[in-house]
Amino acid sequence: MTRQDGGQAADRLAPVLRPVRAGGGFEEALEQILQIVRLGLVGEGERLPSERELAERLHISRVTLREVLKVLQDQGLVESRRGRYGGTFVRARAGRIRTAAAGTDELRRRIASVDVEDTLRFREVLEVGAAGLCAAHGLDAGQRERLRAALEATHEAPLADYRRRDTLFHLTLAELSGSPSLAAQYAAVRATVNDLLDCIPLLVRNLEHSQLQHAALTEAVLEGDADAAREVMREHCCGTAALLRGFLA
């Protein structure tokens, strides 16, 4: 995906973007676009899909959409640019956590309004279920290539972009499960998990272990071994949960 072509990002957005319910257009549209930004589905410096495309996919008016984008601009999450290559772009996050101590303080602040155990358990249920479904039902050639490409992207990711690529890998698996409802629920819970993970340092040893699990998971799915896929994913989720609990202790 190029920094100028937000249209290419549209395929990534399927787990999140969906028609909003009547009567809740503004709030639900804001929630969905916030998820796109928080999950890194459109990366920092990249352009969101056009207003017309977003309005059509959300089933809202462009007036309502502009109100949503105005809120995101006021929060410093996106910026509007004019000209031939203009549009709405995701801004780089300001004030990133630099130290473990500051990160722990921020983590404690964020969990004040989050049931961490419920979030982590729900994430595990969704992830394990998605892995099992992908392996049990099988993937066609195009889907298999998508999963391999998502895995390869995590291998090639620079440290600063690793968590975004990791998120995209897991979202790909959720989407390939064949259940749009599961994918949508996973996108929501993953956004909450990412808010917590952003407050703790990236540990190289942990990332190396995660990559081995990603590879084993992909192999199990492609081989149609549902039991192995579920078990690897369960171990993977437990590792993330243990890491967060460690920083909370």
C-alpha positions as a printed Julia matrix, in Angstrom:
249×3 Matrix{Float64}:
   0.0     0.0    0.0
   1.41    3.39  -0.97
   1.19    6.52   1.11
  -0.84    8.22  -1.61
  -3.34    5.5   -2.39
  -5.85    5.0    0.38
  -7.99    2.93  -1.98
  -5.56    0.05  -1.72
  -6.19   -0.04   2.02
  -9.83   -0.96   1.51
  -9.24   -4.73   1.42
  -7.67   -4.6    4.87
 -10.7    -2.88   6.31
 -13.27   -5.61   5.75
 -13.17   -6.91   9.36
 -13.97   -3.43  10.66
 -15.95   -1.42   8.11
 -19.6    -2.43   7.95
 -22.95   -0.63   7.55
 -23.98    1.12  10.74
 -27.37    0.68  12.35
 -30.06    3.27  11.82
 -30.04    5.84  14.59
 -26.44    5.29  15.59
 -24.66    6.44  12.46
 -22.3     8.99  13.97
 -21.26    6.98  17.02
 -20.8     3.67  15.2
 -18.94    5.29  12.31
 -16.62    7.02  14.78
 -16.02    3.71  16.57
 -15.16    1.9   13.34
 -12.77    4.53  12.0
 -11.13    4.75  15.42
 -10.56    1.0   15.22
  -8.96    1.4   11.79
  -6.51    3.91  13.24
  -5.87    2.09  16.53
  -5.3    -1.25  14.8
  -2.94    0.28  12.26
  -5.03   -0.97   9.33
  -4.1     2.33   7.76
  -0.6     3.11   8.96
   0.9     6.38  10.12
   1.29    8.73   7.17
  -1.08    6.71   5.01
  -4.36    7.94   3.58
  -7.79    6.73   4.59
 -10.16    5.67   1.82
 -11.97    8.54   0.16
 -14.97   10.19   1.79
 -17.23    8.73  -0.87
 -15.99    5.18  -0.28
 -16.17    5.45   3.5
 -19.68    6.9    3.37
 -20.85    4.16   1.02
 -19.36    1.34   3.09
 -20.7     2.73   6.36
 -24.09    3.63   4.84
 -23.96    7.17   6.2
 -24.14   10.59   4.61
 -20.97   12.46   3.74
 -22.1    15.2    6.13
 -22.1    12.69   9.0
 -18.76   11.3    7.87
 -17.21   14.77   7.86
 -18.42   15.26  11.43
 -16.66   12.01  12.36
 -13.44   13.04  10.62
 -13.6    16.44  12.34
 -13.62   14.71  15.73
 -10.59   12.63  14.72
  -8.81   15.77  13.53
  -9.56   17.54  16.81
  -8.06   14.57  18.65
  -4.89   14.8   16.57
  -5.38   11.34  15.04
  -5.78   12.4   11.41
  -5.06   15.43   9.27
  -6.61   16.74   6.09
  -4.44   17.61   3.1
  -5.47   19.36  -0.09
  -4.27   19.03  -3.63
  -3.93   16.23  -6.15
  -2.63   13.79  -3.54
  -4.78   15.15  -0.76
  -7.24   13.4    1.51
  -7.4    12.39   5.15
  -4.13   10.98   6.51
  -3.35    9.16   9.74
  -0.97   11.22  11.86
   2.05    9.84  13.69
   1.29    9.26  17.34
   2.66   11.99  19.54
   4.25   11.38  22.87
   5.03    7.69  22.49
   5.99    5.88  25.65
   9.79    6.01  25.9
  10.59    4.26  29.18
   9.41    1.14  30.96
   8.47    3.17  34.06
   6.39    5.66  32.08
   4.82    2.79  30.15
   3.81    1.0   33.34
   2.17    4.17  34.7
   0.25    4.64  31.47
  -0.74    0.97  31.45
  -2.19    1.25  34.94
  -4.14    4.34  33.92
  -5.62    2.61  30.9
  -6.67   -0.55  32.7
  -8.71    1.47  35.19
 -11.65    1.33  32.76
 -10.89   -2.08  31.2
 -11.65   -5.56  32.51
  -8.29   -6.97  31.48
  -9.02  -10.6   32.33
 -12.3   -10.54  30.42
 -10.61   -8.91  27.42
  -7.77  -11.44  27.36
 -10.1   -14.43  27.72
 -12.44  -13.19  25.02
  -9.47  -12.6   22.75
  -8.31  -16.18  23.34
 -11.73  -17.62  22.54
 -11.93  -15.68  19.27
  -8.34  -16.36  18.21
  -8.42  -20.08  18.99
 -11.78  -20.4   17.27
 -10.59  -18.58  14.15
  -7.46  -20.74  13.9
  -9.5   -23.92  14.23
 -12.04  -22.8   11.63
  -9.37  -21.87   9.09
  -7.67  -25.23   9.47
 -10.84  -27.33   9.59
 -12.59  -25.71   6.63
  -9.45  -25.2    4.55
  -8.33  -22.19   2.54
  -8.39  -21.74  -1.23
  -5.26  -20.78  -3.15
  -5.84  -17.04  -2.83
  -6.54  -17.26   0.89
  -3.46  -19.4    1.48
  -1.34  -16.78  -0.27
  -2.89  -14.01   1.84
  -1.97  -15.84   5.03
   1.58  -16.51   3.85
   1.99  -12.87   2.82
   0.73  -11.64   6.21
   3.21  -13.94   7.95
   6.07  -12.8    5.72
   5.24   -9.17   6.47
   5.79   -9.79  10.17
   9.2   -11.34   9.45
  10.25   -8.29   7.45
   8.83   -5.69   9.85
  11.19   -3.17  11.46
  10.86   -3.15  15.24
   8.85    0.08  15.29
   6.23   -1.39  12.93
   6.13   -4.91  14.33
   2.96   -4.65  16.38
   1.0    -3.23  13.45
   2.15   -6.08  11.19
   1.39   -8.57  13.95
  -2.12   -7.13  14.23
  -2.65   -7.46  10.48
  -1.54  -11.1   10.59
  -4.07  -11.93  13.31
  -6.84   -9.94  11.61
  -6.15  -11.81   8.38
  -6.61  -15.11  10.18
  -9.85  -13.88  11.77
 -11.2   -12.75   8.41
 -10.24  -16.03   6.73
 -12.26  -17.93   9.34
 -15.3   -17.28   7.17
 -17.27  -15.58   9.95
 -17.69  -11.81   9.48
 -19.14  -11.6   13.0
 -16.07  -13.24  14.5
 -13.78  -10.95  12.51
 -15.66   -7.84  13.64
 -15.61   -8.91  17.29
 -11.92   -9.73  17.07
 -11.1    -6.32  15.56
 -12.82   -4.66  18.52
 -11.09   -6.7   21.21
  -7.72   -6.45  19.46
  -7.98   -2.66  19.53
  -8.3    -2.82  23.31
  -5.38   -5.27  23.59
  -3.23   -3.0   21.42
  -3.94   -0.04  23.69
  -2.44   -2.08  26.52
   0.47   -3.49  24.52
   1.45    0.01  23.36
   2.25    0.83  26.99
   4.87   -1.88  27.47
   8.26   -2.28  25.78
   8.91   -4.5   22.79
  11.01   -7.41  24.01
  13.15   -8.98  21.3
  13.1   -12.41  22.91
   9.33  -12.31  23.11
   9.06  -11.28  19.46
  11.33  -14.13  18.39
   9.12  -16.58  20.25
   6.0   -15.03  18.74
   7.42  -15.41  15.26
   8.09  -19.11  15.82
   4.48  -19.5   16.96
   3.19  -17.56  13.95
   5.1   -19.88  11.63
   3.86  -23.01  13.42
   0.31  -21.68  13.38
   0.44  -20.93   9.66
   1.83  -24.4    8.94
  -0.92  -26.07  10.98
  -3.63  -24.07   9.21
  -2.25  -24.78   5.74
  -1.95  -28.48   6.57
  -5.54  -28.57   7.82
  -4.54  -29.64  11.35
  -7.24  -27.93  13.4
  -6.14  -29.38  16.75
  -2.57  -28.16  16.29
  -3.74  -24.74  15.06
  -5.94  -24.28  18.12
  -3.21  -25.4   20.51
  -0.53  -23.13  19.02
  -2.91  -20.17  19.09
  -3.88  -20.9   22.69
  -0.22  -20.9   23.72
   0.35  -17.69  21.76
  -2.54  -15.89  23.48
  -1.41  -17.16  26.89
   2.04  -15.7   26.22
   0.63  -12.24  25.53
  -1.6   -12.49  28.59
   1.34  -13.49  30.78
   3.39  -10.56  29.48
   0.66   -8.05  30.33
   0.05   -9.61  33.74
   3.76   -9.37  34.43
   3.8    -5.64  33.83
   0.66   -5.24  35.92
   2.05   -7.14  38.89
